[in-house]
Amino acid sequence: MATITESSARAADVVLIHPADNVCIAVRNLPAGVRVSAGGRTVELTTAVNMGHKIALAKIAKGDCVTRYGQTIGFATAEIAPGDWVHSHNLSAGEFTRQYAPCSAIPPDPEPIVGRTFQGYRRSSGRAGTRNYVAVISTVNCSASACKLIARRFDESLLRQYPNIDGIMPIAHQAGCGMQFGGLGHEMLNRTLAGIARHPNVGAFLLVGLGCEQGAMSYLVDSQKLVQIDGFASASSGPPVLIMQETGGTERTVAEGCRRLAELLPWANDVRREPIPASEIVLGCECGGSDGSSGITANPALGFAADMVVAAGGTAILSETTEVYGAEQLLVARARTPAVAEKLLERIRWWEWYTSVFGSKIDGNPSTGNKAGGLTTIYEKSLGAISKGGTLALEAVYEYAEPVAAKGFVFMDTPGYDPPSVTGMVAGGANVVVFTTGRGSCFGCKPTPSIKLATNTPMFERMRDDMDLNAGEILIGRSVADVGREIFEEILAVASGKKTKSEQLGIGDEEFVPWIVGPVL
């Protein structure tokens, strides 16, 4: 798939992504009657076209393919004239058979990047953290309020005694019961909770359950092999747990929880940042509130940075299976082995089945905001979204919240909804997240910092308090590579302790959203 480079056809008003495309993209709001040129073709706009939206460069007959990125993004539902605005009124996804050629386009390995480091926390497990949180983890929604109450008792004045701790975070959620014991949803939740408990950005944790929930505390601890933090004196090798029904209710649980945390905090605080190779970065690549500029600016720039992380020996995770749909053939071609390709295709088939059970289609993914920003079909959205993952070989495909062990570029099966997608990647081990947004997401994450990357300058200027970097400069001539290098440097700076905008605002306590598959029983 092509991405914008200095050699791509462009003019002041529009961008042509691939020579074979029959649409170009407006880089600013354009009035009717203006003439634009791209790829040796000049057309006059028949109507006003907003930034990020598509303009036809040639006549497109009803039923013919509309192409962007050199790929099919849908089919014309009416005849489209040169200069017409192309969007939901004359374009739909339709259905077409993608041609899969597993392992047919495996890229060469990148030139290694050596000697780059960040200042992180080396854990006893050998893993590297970028933050140092203490987590109060609820096994079920019924104990969520108790977890929040415990965390709130430790205000900023108390935490000043522990300068190496970034905060106490309650891990609350809506699940944990009303599910089949040992079923898919139960196992997914257990993986997610355990992934937070043993995350390298978590220095210590306390588990809090109600006592009668289907998501039994003992099953979580035993099946996930959770253990006490290294070096903490305790009568048991197991992790610290509280069962509200055994402890005596809410108030006693909160009091006991505070006592337990008071014991844990000195141990969690006894860490120092040290130089750690960039090969230990596990980068979560996310997009949310995407627009027509996302696949031109922020996503390919993040992909460039992801390639740099991989070249440095690290890991880059792409997720959101519903947002690679229609572009999966490009990932399959980059798969390192046929088994990796088949695992991705199996996930695609599963999602087709899963959405059909509820009378839905994956093309229902693009949001109102996506469409207002110029994205029309899921194929178009996906073709832009996969560029976040860079250009290198696909090394592995992981289940939701599965521990990510492979180096290189990998994929995790998650929904397209941002909070559960990021939750899965973080539970899998992501220690830094970069989040691209065109409409303006205010997302934040704990325990993993989230760097927000704007796709366009107007939104960046409007939401400076939420945005960390501006990739919109690509639309006025800055190169994707230059912005990608800036992102890579920001990743290392944030991994070393620089606070992101969302961290400065204190965002992240409400964004832990595990994906739970299956009926509520």
C-alpha positions as CSV (number, residue, x, y, z in Angstrom):
1,M,0.0,0.0,0.0
2,A,1.3,3.4,-0.9
3,T,1.7,6.2,1.6
4,I,2.3,9.9,1.1
5,T,6.0,10.7,0.4
6,E,7.7,13.7,-1.1
7,S,7.3,12.0,-4.6
8,S,3.6,11.7,-4.3
9,A,1.5,14.0,-6.5
10,R,0.3,16.9,-4.5
11,A,-0.9,20.5,-4.9
12,A,-1.7,23.3,-2.5
13,D,-5.3,22.2,-2.2
14,V,-5.4,18.4,-2.7
15,V,-3.3,15.2,-2.2
16,L,-3.2,12.2,-4.5
17,I,-2.1,9.2,-2.5
18,H,-1.5,6.6,-5.3
19,P,-1.2,7.2,-9.1
20,A,-4.0,4.7,-9.7
21,D,-6.5,6.5,-7.5
22,N,-9.6,8.0,-9.0
23,V,-10.1,10.4,-6.1
24,C,-7.9,12.9,-4.4
25,I,-8.3,14.4,-0.9
26,A,-8.9,18.0,0.0
27,V,-6.3,19.4,2.4
28,R,-8.4,22.4,3.3
29,N,-12.0,23.5,2.9
30,L,-12.6,24.2,-0.8
31,P,-15.4,26.2,-2.4
32,A,-17.4,25.1,-5.5
33,G,-15.9,26.2,-8.7
34,V,-12.2,26.0,-7.7
35,R,-9.9,24.0,-10.0
36,V,-7.6,21.5,-8.5
37,S,-4.9,19.4,-10.1
38,A,-3.5,16.0,-9.1
39,G,-1.7,13.2,-11.0
40,G,-1.8,15.2,-14.3
41,R,-5.5,15.7,-14.1
42,T,-7.3,19.0,-13.4
43,V,-11.0,19.1,-12.4
44,E,-13.4,21.9,-11.3
45,L,-15.3,21.3,-8.1
46,T,-19.0,20.9,-8.7
47,T,-19.8,21.6,-5.0
48,A,-17.9,22.7,-1.9
49,V,-15.7,20.0,-0.4
50,N,-14.5,20.1,3.2
51,M,-11.0,19.2,4.4
52,G,-10.3,15.4,4.4
53,H,-13.1,14.6,1.9
54,K,-12.7,13.0,-1.5
55,I,-13.0,14.6,-5.0
56,A,-13.5,12.6,-8.1
57,L,-10.6,13.0,-10.7
58,A,-12.4,11.1,-13.4
59,K,-15.9,9.9,-14.4
60,I,-16.9,6.9,-12.2
61,A,-19.8,4.9,-13.5
62,K,-22.5,3.5,-11.2
63,G,-21.2,0.2,-9.8
64,D,-17.5,0.9,-10.5
65,C,-14.8,0.8,-8.0
66,V,-13.7,4.0,-6.1
67,T,-10.0,3.7,-5.4
68,R,-7.8,5.3,-2.7
69,Y,-4.3,4.1,-1.6
70,G,-4.4,2.1,-4.9
71,Q,-7.1,-0.1,-3.4
72,T,-10.8,-0.5,-3.6
73,I,-12.6,1.6,-0.9
74,G,-16.1,0.9,-2.2
75,F,-18.4,1.2,-5.2
76,A,-20.3,4.1,-6.8
77,T,-24.0,4.0,-6.0
78,A,-24.6,6.7,-8.7
79,E,-22.7,8.1,-11.6
80,I,-19.9,10.4,-10.4
81,A,-18.6,13.2,-12.6
82,P,-15.1,14.7,-12.5
83,G,-15.0,17.3,-9.7
84,D,-17.8,15.8,-7.7
85,W,-17.7,15.3,-4.0
86,V,-17.4,11.6,-3.2
87,H,-19.0,10.4,0.0
88,S,-21.9,8.5,1.5
89,H,-24.5,9.9,-1.0
90,N,-22.7,8.3,-4.0
91,L,-20.4,5.7,-2.5
92,S,-21.0,2.5,-0.4
93,A,-18.8,-0.3,0.8
94,G,-20.5,-3.2,-1.0
95,E,-18.8,-6.5,-1.0
96,F,-15.9,-7.9,-2.9
97,T,-13.5,-10.8,-2.7
98,R,-10.1,-9.9,-1.6
99,Q,-7.2,-11.8,-3.1
100,Y,-5.0,-13.3,-0.4
101,A,-1.3,-14.1,-1.2
102,P,0.2,-15.1,2.2
103,C,3.8,-14.3,2.7
104,S,4.2,-12.9,-0.9
105,A,5.5,-9.5,0.1
106,I,7.6,-10.0,3.1
107,P,9.8,-6.8,3.4
108,P,13.5,-7.0,4.2
109,D,14.5,-6.5,7.7
110,P,15.3,-2.9,8.6
111,E,18.8,-1.5,9.2
112,P,19.3,-1.9,12.9
113,I,19.1,1.2,15.1
114,V,21.7,0.7,17.9
115,G,22.6,2.4,21.1
116,R,19.2,4.1,21.8
117,T,18.0,4.0,25.4
118,F,15.3,5.4,27.7
119,Q,15.3,5.9,31.4
120,G,12.9,3.2,32.7
121,Y,12.3,0.8,35.6
122,R,13.9,-2.7,35.5
123,R,11.6,-5.2,37.1
124,S,12.6,-8.4,38.8
125,S,10.9,-10.3,36.0
126,G,13.4,-8.7,33.6
127,R,10.7,-6.6,31.9
128,A,11.0,-2.8,31.6
129,G,8.5,-0.3,32.8
130,T,8.0,3.3,31.8
131,R,5.7,4.2,34.8
132,N,5.4,3.0,38.4
133,Y,1.8,2.7,39.5
134,V,0.2,0.8,42.4
135,A,-3.1,-0.8,41.2
136,V,-6.2,-1.7,43.2
137,I,-7.8,-4.3,41.0
138,S,-11.5,-5.2,41.1
139,T,-12.3,-8.8,40.1
140,V,-16.0,-7.9,39.6
141,N,-18.1,-4.7,39.2
142,C,-19.5,-5.4,42.7
143,S,-16.1,-4.5,44.3
144,A,-15.4,-1.6,41.9
145,S,-16.6,1.1,44.3
146,A,-14.5,-0.3,47.1
147,C,-11.4,-0.2,44.9
148,K,-12.1,3.5,44.1
149,L,-12.7,4.3,47.8
150,I,-9.4,2.7,48.7
151,A,-7.5,4.6,46.0
152,R,-9.1,7.9,47.0
153,R,-7.9,7.6,50.6
154,F,-4.4,8.1,49.4
155,D,-4.5,11.8,48.3
156,E,-1.6,13.8,46.8
157,S,-0.3,14.8,50.2
158,L,0.1,11.2,51.3
159,L,1.7,10.2,48.0
160,R,4.3,12.9,48.3
161,Q,6.1,10.6,50.7
162,Y,6.6,8.2,47.8
163,P,8.1,10.3,45.0
164,N,8.9,7.3,42.7
165,I,5.2,6.2,42.6
166,D,3.1,7.8,39.8
167,G,-0.1,7.1,41.5
168,I,-2.6,4.7,42.9
169,M,-5.1,3.6,40.2
170,P,-8.3,1.8,40.8
171,I,-9.0,-0.8,38.1
172,A,-12.8,-0.9,37.9
173,H,-14.9,-2.5,35.2
174,Q,-18.5,-3.7,34.5
175,A,-17.8,-7.4,34.3
176,G,-16.9,-10.3,36.5
177,C,-20.2,-12.2,36.9
178,G,-23.2,-13.2,34.9
179,M,-20.9,-15.2,32.6
180,Q,-20.1,-18.8,31.9
181,F,-17.4,-20.0,34.4
182,G,-14.3,-20.8,32.3
183,G,-16.0,-19.6,29.2
184,L,-14.5,-17.3,26.6
185,G,-15.6,-14.1,28.3
186,H,-14.3,-15.3,31.7
187,E,-10.9,-16.2,30.3
188,M,-10.6,-12.9,28.4
189,L,-11.3,-11.0,31.6
190,N,-8.8,-13.0,33.6
191,R,-6.1,-12.4,31.0
192,T,-6.8,-8.7,31.1
193,L,-6.8,-8.4,34.9
194,A,-3.7,-10.5,35.2
195,G,-2.0,-8.5,32.4
196,I,-2.5,-5.3,34.5
197,A,-1.4,-7.0,37.7
198,R,1.9,-8.1,36.3
199,H,2.4,-5.2,33.9
200,P,5.9,-3.7,34.1
201,N,4.4,-0.2,34.7
202,V,2.8,-1.6,37.9
203,G,5.1,-1.8,40.9
204,A,2.5,-3.4,43.3
205,F,-1.1,-4.4,43.2
206,L,-4.0,-5.4,45.5
207,L,-6.9,-7.6,44.3
208,V,-10.4,-6.9,45.7
209,G,-13.4,-9.2,45.1
210,L,-16.9,-9.5,46.5
211,G,-16.8,-13.2,47.2
212,C,-19.7,-14.8,45.3
213,E,-18.8,-13.7,41.8
214,Q,-18.4,-16.1,38.9
215,G,-15.0,-14.5,38.3
216,A,-13.7,-16.2,41.4
217,M,-10.6,-14.7,43.0
218,S,-8.9,-18.1,43.5
219,Y,-9.4,-19.1,39.9
220,L,-7.9,-15.8,38.7
221,V,-4.8,-16.1,41.0
222,D,-4.3,-19.8,40.2
223,S,-5.0,-19.9,36.5
224,Q,-2.9,-16.8,35.8
225,K,-0.2,-17.8,38.3
226,L,-0.2,-14.4,40.0
227,V,2.4,-14.0,42.8
228,Q,3.4,-11.6,45.4
229,I,5.7,-8.7,44.4
230,D,9.4,-9.5,44.6
231,G,10.9,-8.8,48.0
232,F,7.7,-8.0,49.9
233,A,7.6,-9.7,53.3
234,S,4.5,-11.8,53.6
235,A,3.3,-15.0,55.2
236,S,2.2,-16.2,51.7
237,S,3.8,-16.2,48.3
238,G,0.4,-15.3,46.8
239,P,-0.6,-11.8,45.9
240,P,-2.5,-9.5,48.4
241,V,-6.2,-10.1,48.1
242,L,-9.4,-9.0,49.9
243,I,-12.8,-10.6,49.8
244,M,-15.5,-8.2,50.9
245,Q,-17.9,-10.8,52.1
246,E,-15.2,-12.3,54.3
247,T,-13.7,-9.0,55.4
248,G,-17.0,-7.7,56.7
249,G,-18.4,-5.4,54.0
250,T,-17.4,-2.1,52.4
251,E,-16.1,0.0,55.3
252,R,-13.9,-2.8,56.7
253,T,-12.6,-3.7,53.3
254,V,-11.7,-0.1,52.6
255,A,-9.9,0.1,55.9
256,E,-8.1,-3.1,55.4
257,G,-7.2,-2.2,51.9
258,C,-5.7,1.1,53.0
259,R,-3.6,-0.8,55.6
260,R,-2.4,-3.3,53.0
261,L,-1.5,-0.4,50.6
262,A,0.4,1.3,53.4
263,E,2.6,-1.8,53.6
264,L,3.0,-2.0,49.8
265,L,3.9,1.6,49.1
266,P,7.4,1.6,50.5
267,W,8.3,-1.5,48.5
268,A,6.8,0.0,45.3
269,N,8.6,3.2,45.9
270,D,12.0,1.5,46.2
271,V,12.9,1.8,42.5
272,R,15.0,4.1,40.4
273,R,15.0,4.8,36.7
274,E,18.0,3.5,34.8
275,P,19.1,3.3,31.2
276,I,17.2,0.6,29.3
277,P,17.7,-0.3,25.6
278,A,15.0,0.9,23.3
279,S,14.6,-2.7,22.3
280,E,12.4,-3.0,25.4
281,I,9.8,-0.6,24.1
282,V,6.4,-2.3,23.5
283,L,4.5,0.3,21.5
284,G,0.7,0.2,21.2
285,C,-0.5,1.9,18.0
286,E,-4.0,3.2,18.2
287,C,-6.3,5.6,16.2
288,G,-9.5,7.1,17.3
289,G,-11.8,9.8,16.0
290,S,-10.1,9.3,12.6
291,D,-10.7,11.6,9.6
292,G,-9.8,11.8,6.0
293,S,-6.3,13.1,6.9
294,S,-5.5,10.2,9.2
295,G,-4.2,7.9,6.5
296,I,-2.2,10.8,4.9
297,T,-0.5,12.3,8.0
298,A,-0.6,10.8,11.5
299,N,-1.0,7.1,10.7
300,P,1.9,6.8,8.2
301,A,4.0,9.0,10.5
302,L,3.3,6.7,13.4
303,G,4.0,3.7,11.1
304,F,7.4,5.3,10.4
305,A,8.1,5.5,14.1
306,A,6.8,2.0,14.6
307,D,9.4,0.8,12.1
308,M,12.1,2.6,14.0
309,V,11.0,0.9,17.3
310,V,11.2,-2.4,15.5
311,A,14.6,-1.5,14.0
312,A,15.8,-0.7,17.5
313,G,14.8,-4.3,18.5
314,G,11.4,-3.4,20.1
315,T,7.8,-4.4,19.4
316,A,5.0,-2.5,17.7
317,I,1.4,-3.7,18.2
318,L,-1.4,-3.0,15.7
319,S,-4.9,-3.8,16.9
320,E,-8.6,-3.2,16.0
321,T,-9.5,-6.1,13.8
322,T,-12.7,-4.4,12.6
323,E,-10.5,-1.6,11.4
324,V,-8.1,-3.7,9.3
325,Y,-11.1,-5.2,7.5
326,G,-10.8,-4.6,3.8
327,A,-7.1,-4.1,4.1
328,E,-6.2,-7.5,5.7
329,Q,-4.9,-8.7,2.4
330,L,-2.0,-6.3,2.7
331,L,-1.1,-7.6,6.1
332,V,-1.4,-11.2,5.1
333,A,1.1,-10.6,2.3
334,R,3.6,-9.3,4.9
335,A,3.1,-12.3,7.2
336,R,6.3,-14.0,8.2
337,T,4.8,-17.4,8.0
338,P,1.6,-19.0,6.5
339,A,0.5,-19.8,10.1
340,V,0.6,-16.1,11.0
341,A,-1.4,-15.2,7.9
342,E,-4.0,-17.9,8.7
343,K,-4.4,-16.7,12.2
344,L,-5.2,-13.2,11.1
345,L,-7.7,-14.5,8.4
346,E,-9.3,-16.7,11.1
347,R,-9.9,-13.6,13.2
348,I,-11.4,-11.8,10.2
349,R,-13.8,-14.7,9.6
350,W,-14.7,-14.8,13.3
351,W,-15.6,-11.1,13.2
352,E,-17.8,-11.6,10.1
353,W,-19.6,-14.4,12.0
354,Y,-19.8,-12.5,15.3
355,T,-21.2,-9.3,13.8
356,S,-23.8,-11.3,11.7
357,V,-25.1,-12.9,14.9
358,F,-26.4,-9.5,16.0
359,G,-27.6,-8.4,12.6
360,S,-24.7,-6.1,12.1
361,K,-22.0,-5.6,9.5
362,I,-18.4,-4.6,10.0
363,D,-19.1,-1.6,7.7
364,G,-21.1,-0.2,10.6
365,N,-17.8,0.6,12.3
366,P,-17.2,4.1,10.8
367,S,-18.7,6.6,13.2
368,T,-20.6,9.8,12.6
369,G,-17.4,11.7,13.4
370,N,-15.4,9.6,10.9
371,K,-17.9,10.4,8.2
372,A,-18.0,14.1,9.0
373,G,-14.2,14.0,8.7
374,G,-14.3,12.5,5.2
375,L,-14.2,8.7,5.8
376,T,-17.0,6.9,4.0
377,T,-16.5,3.1,4.2
378,I,-14.8,0.6,6.5
379,Y,-12.4,-0.3,3.6
380,E,-11.3,3.3,3.3
381,K,-10.9,3.6,7.1
382,S,-9.0,0.4,7.4
383,L,-6.6,1.2,4.5
384,G,-5.5,4.3,6.4
385,A,-5.5,2.6,9.8
386,I,-3.1,-0.2,8.9
387,S,-0.4,2.4,8.0
388,K,0.0,2.9,11.8
389,G,1.7,-0.5,11.9
390,G,4.5,0.6,9.5
391,T,5.9,-1.4,6.6
392,L,7.7,-4.4,8.1
393,A,7.0,-8.1,8.3
394,L,4.0,-9.3,10.4
395,E,5.7,-11.6,13.0
396,A,2.7,-12.8,15.1
397,V,-1.0,-12.5,15.8
398,Y,-2.3,-12.5,19.4
399,E,-5.6,-13.1,21.1
400,Y,-7.1,-10.2,23.1
401,A,-5.0,-9.3,26.1
402,E,-2.6,-12.2,25.4
403,P,0.9,-11.6,26.6
404,V,3.0,-10.3,23.7
405,A,6.3,-12.0,23.6
406,A,7.5,-11.5,20.0
407,K,9.7,-8.8,18.9
408,G,8.9,-6.9,15.7
409,F,5.6,-5.9,14.2
410,V,2.6,-7.9,15.6
411,F,-1.2,-7.8,15.6
412,M,-3.7,-8.2,18.4
413,D,-7.3,-9.1,17.9
414,T,-9.4,-6.3,19.5
415,P,-12.6,-4.3,18.7
416,G,-12.3,-1.0,17.0
417,Y,-13.6,0.9,20.0
418,D,-10.6,2.7,21.5
419,P,-10.9,2.0,25.2
420,P,-11.1,-1.8,24.9
421,S,-8.6,-1.8,22.1
422,V,-6.0,0.0,24.2
423,T,-6.9,-2.0,27.3
424,G,-6.1,-5.2,25.4
425,M,-2.7,-3.9,24.2
426,V,-1.8,-2.6,27.6
427,A,-2.8,-5.9,29.2
428,G,-0.6,-7.6,26.6
429,G,2.4,-5.6,27.7
430,A,2.4,-2.2,25.8
431,N,4.5,0.2,27.9
432,V,3.9,3.2,25.6
433,V,0.9,4.0,23.4
434,V,0.7,6.5,20.5
435,F,-2.9,7.5,19.7
436,T,-3.6,9.3,16.4
437,T,-6.8,11.4,16.1
438,G,-8.4,13.6,13.5
439,R,-11.6,14.7,15.1
440,G,-10.0,15.2,18.5
441,S,-9.9,12.3,21.1
442,C,-9.4,13.2,24.7
443,F,-8.3,9.6,25.6
444,G,-5.8,8.9,28.3
445,C,-4.5,5.7,29.8
446,K,-3.1,4.2,33.0
447,P,-0.7,2.6,33.7
448,T,0.6,3.2,30.2
449,P,1.2,6.7,28.9
450,S,-0.7,7.7,25.7
451,I,0.9,10.2,23.3
452,K,-1.8,11.8,21.2
453,L,-1.0,12.7,17.6
454,A,-3.2,15.2,15.7
455,T,-3.8,14.5,12.0
456,N,-4.6,18.1,11.1
457,T,-3.5,21.5,12.3
458,P,-6.9,23.1,12.9
459,M,-7.9,20.5,15.4
460,F,-4.4,20.6,17.0
461,E,-4.7,24.3,17.5
462,R,-8.2,24.0,18.9
463,M,-7.3,21.2,21.3
464,R,-3.8,22.0,22.3
465,D,-4.4,20.9,25.9
466,D,-5.1,17.4,24.7
467,M,-2.7,16.9,21.8
468,D,1.0,16.1,22.2
469,L,2.2,16.3,18.6
470,N,0.9,17.7,15.3
471,A,1.2,15.6,12.2
472,G,-0.9,18.1,10.3
473,E,2.3,19.8,9.2
474,I,2.6,17.0,6.6
475,L,-0.2,18.6,4.7
476,I,1.9,21.8,4.2
477,G,5.1,20.0,3.1
478,R,6.8,18.5,6.1
479,S,7.8,14.9,5.4
480,V,6.2,11.8,6.9
481,A,9.8,10.6,7.8
482,D,10.5,13.8,9.7
483,V,7.4,13.6,11.7
484,G,8.0,9.9,12.3
485,R,11.4,10.6,13.7
486,E,9.9,13.2,16.0
487,I,7.4,10.6,17.2
488,F,10.2,8.1,17.9
489,E,12.0,10.7,20.0
490,E,8.8,11.5,21.9
491,I,8.3,7.8,22.6
492,L,11.7,7.6,24.2
493,A,11.1,10.9,26.2
494,V,7.8,9.8,27.5
495,A,9.2,6.3,28.3
496,S,11.8,8.2,30.4
497,G,9.1,10.0,32.4
498,K,8.0,13.0,30.4
499,K,4.3,13.5,31.1
500,T,1.9,13.4,28.2
501,K,-1.0,15.9,28.0
502,S,-3.5,13.3,29.2
503,E,-1.3,12.5,32.2
504,Q,-1.0,16.2,33.0
505,L,-4.8,16.4,33.0
506,G,-5.1,13.3,35.2
507,I,-7.0,11.2,32.6
508,G,-6.9,7.4,32.7
509,D,-8.9,6.1,35.6
510,E,-12.1,5.5,33.6
511,E,-10.6,4.2,30.4
512,F,-9.9,0.7,31.5
513,V,-12.6,-1.2,29.5
514,P,-12.0,-4.9,29.1
515,W,-13.6,-6.6,26.0
516,I,-15.9,-9.3,27.2
517,V,-17.4,-11.6,24.5
518,G,-20.6,-13.5,25.2
519,P,-24.0,-13.2,26.7
520,V,-24.6,-11.7,30.2
521,L,-26.3,-14.6,31.9
